[in-house]
Amino acid sequence: MSLIRYARTADHPAIAEVNELAFGGPDEVRLIERLRADGDVLLELVAVEDDQVTGHILFSRLFADRAEMFAALAPMAVRPGLQRSGTGSALVRAGLDAAKEFGAHGVLVLGHREYYPRFGFLAETAARVASPYSGSPSFMALALERGAFDHPLSVAYPDAFTP
């Protein structure tokens, strides 16, 4: 099983490689680089096996119309060949725990509808959230604190998410 830890600057080239391989192109790598450059990264974790980065997850801060902090989960990648090995699940679980420790009240994701509900993400939970992704069945939310999504919420994503 992989070791999950916070990403280090020295991991950045391996993180770029994992994301480019997993997503089949450079778009997520550019997203990560822009989030870092703009100071919008809340936290990044990596999965490491035999001293090699095998997976990566990033949470960025969202700009909400309430005082509570909310985060976006994007991207999450696992090196091809190791997908479906539990690495991604371990990254999501560890990332959600870390996001809660960092003070996030809830997390939003635009992701696979078959994958993220296993962690508690639901489109129904995101129904009261106004964002550029509202209305998409792939737009899901998970409350890390009780009541986080009980009232209408409007969020803006960091500029890096705008093409």
Residue pairs with C-beta under 8 A, 6 or more apart in sequence:
1 49
1 86
1 90
2 47
2 48
2 49
2 54
2 55
2 87
2 90
3 47
3 48
3 49
4 45
4 46
4 47
4 48
4 90
4 91
4 94
5 45
5 46
5 48
6 43
6 44
6 45
6 46
6 98
7 15
7 44
7 45
7 46
7 56
11 46
11 53
14 46
14 52
14 53
15 32
15 44
15 46
15 53
15 56
16 29
16 32
16 33
17 53
18 53
18 54
18 55
18 56
18 77
18 78
18 79
19 28
19 29
19 32
19 56
19 75
19 77
20 26
20 28
20 29
21 77
21 79
21 80
22 28
22 77
22 78
22 79
22 80
22 83
23 75
23 77
28 75
28 77
31 74
31 75
31 160
31 161
32 58
32 75
34 158
34 159
34 160
35 41
35 58
35 60
35 158
35 160
38 158
38 159
38 160
40 60
40 61
40 158
40 159
40 160
41 58
41 59
41 60
41 61
42 59
42 60
42 61
42 71
42 99
42 102
42 104
43 58
43 59
43 95
43 98
43 99
43 102
44 56
44 57
44 58
44 59
45 56
45 57
45 91
45 94
45 95
45 98
46 53
46 55
46 56
47 53
47 54
47 55
47 56
47 78
47 87
47 90
47 91
48 54
49 82
53 79
54 78
54 79
54 82
54 87
55 76
55 77
55 78
55 79
55 82
55 87
55 88
55 90
55 91
56 75
56 76
56 77
56 91
57 73
57 75
57 76
57 77
57 91
57 92
57 94
57 95
58 73
58 74
58 75
58 76
59 71
59 72
59 73
59 95
59 98
59 99
59 102
59 104
59 107
60 71
60 72
60 74
60 157
60 158
60 160
61 69
61 70
61 71
61 72
61 158
62 69
62 70
62 71
62 72
62 108
62 155
62 156
62 157
62 158
63 155
63 156
63 157
63 158
64 70
64 153
64 154
64 155
65 153
65 154
65 155
66 151
66 153
68 105
68 106
68 145
68 148
69 102
69 103
69 104
69 105
70 104
70 105
70 106
70 107
70 108
70 148
70 153
70 155
71 99
71 102
71 104
71 106
71 107
71 108
72 107
72 108
72 109
72 157
72 158
72 161
73 92
73 95
73 99
73 107
73 108
73 109
73 111
74 109
74 110
74 111
74 161
76 88
76 91
76 92
76 95
76 111
78 85
78 87
78 88
78 91
88 115
89 118
89 119
92 116
92 119
93 119
96 107
96 119
96 142
96 144
99 107
99 144
100 144
100 145
104 144
105 143
105 144
105 145
105 148
106 141
106 142
106 143
106 144
106 145
106 148
106 149
107 121
107 141
107 142
107 144
108 126
108 129
108 131
108 133
108 139
108 140
108 141
108 155
109 116
109 121
109 139
109 140
109 141
109 142
110 133
110 136
110 138
110 139
110 140
111 121
111 138
111 140
112 138
113 123
113 137
113 138
113 140
116 140
117 140
119 142
120 142
121 140
121 141
121 142
122 140
122 141
122 142
123 137
123 138
123 139
123 140
125 140
125 141
125 142
125 143
125 149
126 134
126 139
126 140
126 141
126 149
128 149
128 150
128 151
128 152
128 153
129 139
129 141
129 149
129 152
129 153
129 154
129 155
130 152
130 153
130 154
130 155
131 139
131 154
131 155
131 156
131 157
132 157
132 161
133 139
141 149
143 149
